[in-house]
Amino acid sequence: MVALLAAGMLAAMSTSPVAAADVLLPHPGPDGLVWVQEQTGDGGVVSACAWDRLPTVLTVACEGDGSVHATMESQGNEVADLTVNCSVGTTGTGTGTVSMGPGMVTGSFSIGIDASDDTMRWALTVTQPE
């Protein structure tokens, strides 16, 4: 199980370098559980660190000609379904957020990203604000 989680995190985090001004979503700070700075095409992430007593916020940003669809599951239950329409060019991005109450996300969770095109650029954060 640990190997699967580590492999999932490595797959999601293997990205090419990006200039600081070109980041789709900034680092989430101390409330952050997950930050995927940049990825292209389909992908996702897994984690095992959500606390059930805090709300959870999933934010997805993208850039390109199309959309990305994010599905979040926790403990085998779908807790979020989000489609973000993206902008073409570097001057704009599409961003979407889903906020979930305490107890909806607990322990392990996974997020799958289905991009409408392999060239779609996307990023995501999962936070638990106190």
C-alpha atoms as one frame of an Amber mdcrd trajectory, in Angstrom:
protein
   0.000   0.000   0.000   2.813   2.404   0.929   4.572   1.629  -2.356   1.371
   2.359  -4.277   0.933   5.694  -2.482   4.548   6.640  -3.092   4.308   5.668
  -6.756   1.142   7.734  -7.156   2.746  10.781  -5.569   5.854  10.433  -7.717
   3.771  10.142 -10.883   1.800  13.251 -10.011   4.825  15.231  -8.914   7.086
  14.455 -11.877   6.823  17.708 -13.733   8.987  19.907 -15.841  10.411  23.094
 -14.319   8.168  26.126 -14.541   9.061  29.771 -14.077   7.553  31.197 -10.877
   5.417  33.676 -12.830   3.999  30.829 -14.925   2.593  28.748 -12.028  -1.097
  27.871 -12.433  -1.706  27.551  -8.671   0.613  28.881  -5.973   1.861  26.702
  -3.148  -1.048  26.224  -0.705   0.981  27.096   2.390   0.602  25.453   5.794
  -3.003  24.341   5.144  -1.914  22.311   2.118  -2.139  18.533   1.972  -1.291
  18.172  -1.721   0.146  20.492  -4.365   0.617  19.295  -7.932   2.417  22.278
  -9.415   1.986  21.290 -13.050   1.037  18.310 -15.153  -0.215  17.803 -18.710
  -2.798  15.357 -19.999  -4.528  12.809 -17.786  -3.186  12.140 -14.302  -3.961
  12.221 -10.636  -2.673  11.913  -7.117  -3.206   9.835  -3.967  -2.616  10.770
  -0.356  -3.281   9.407   3.110  -3.242  12.447   5.342  -6.713  14.047   5.549
  -8.113  14.804   8.982 -11.856  14.208   9.360 -12.369  17.155  11.729 -11.460
  19.827   9.198 -13.120  20.966   5.969 -11.351  20.019   2.743 -10.967  22.222
  -0.336 -10.021  20.897  -3.784  -8.864  23.522  -6.295  -8.031  22.718  -9.919
  -6.604  25.158 -12.464  -5.944  24.557 -16.135  -4.786  26.182 -19.329  -5.348
  25.149 -22.913  -8.117  24.671 -25.409 -10.556  22.395 -23.597 -11.344  21.263
 -20.071 -10.223  19.013 -17.241 -12.518  16.809 -15.177 -11.487  16.043 -11.585
 -13.004  13.271  -9.486 -12.070  12.936  -5.812 -12.672   9.790  -3.754 -12.136
   9.206  -0.041 -12.387   5.772   1.554 -14.029   4.419  -1.620 -16.710   7.138
  -1.817 -16.869   9.875  -4.437 -16.758  13.186  -2.552 -16.164  15.685  -5.375
 -16.799  15.961  -9.107 -15.524  19.081 -10.840 -15.148  20.148 -14.477 -13.017
  23.215 -15.231 -13.145  24.954 -18.614  -9.743  26.322 -19.552  -8.545  29.408
 -21.404  -6.278  29.456 -24.415  -2.974  31.291 -24.042  -0.856  32.382 -21.126
  -2.957  35.360 -20.007  -5.807  33.351 -18.518  -6.586  30.090 -16.830  -9.702
  28.284 -15.755 -10.042  27.582 -12.052 -12.607  25.606 -10.092 -13.016  24.836
  -6.402 -15.063  22.356  -4.391 -15.401  22.821  -0.619 -16.354  19.817   1.505
 -17.426  19.859   5.142 -15.600  18.141   7.982 -15.864  14.362   7.810 -16.400
  14.128   4.037 -12.710  13.457   3.406 -10.998  11.266   5.962  -7.637   9.519
   5.856  -6.757   8.395   2.350  -8.080  10.034  -0.791  -7.415  10.012  -4.516
  -8.008  12.512  -7.293  -8.232  11.517 -10.932  -7.820  14.072 -13.693  -9.272
  13.465 -17.147  -8.030  16.108 -19.586  -9.921  16.701 -22.824  -6.569  16.786
 -24.650  -3.067  15.489 -23.878  -1.692  19.033 -24.163  -3.956  20.431 -21.418
  -1.844  21.968 -18.654  -3.252  21.636 -15.119  -2.434  21.973 -11.431  -4.269
  21.139  -8.222  -4.210  21.743  -4.508  -5.973  20.066  -1.615  -6.137  22.087
   1.565  -7.646  21.718   5.032  -7.990  25.220   6.444  -8.125  25.471  10.209
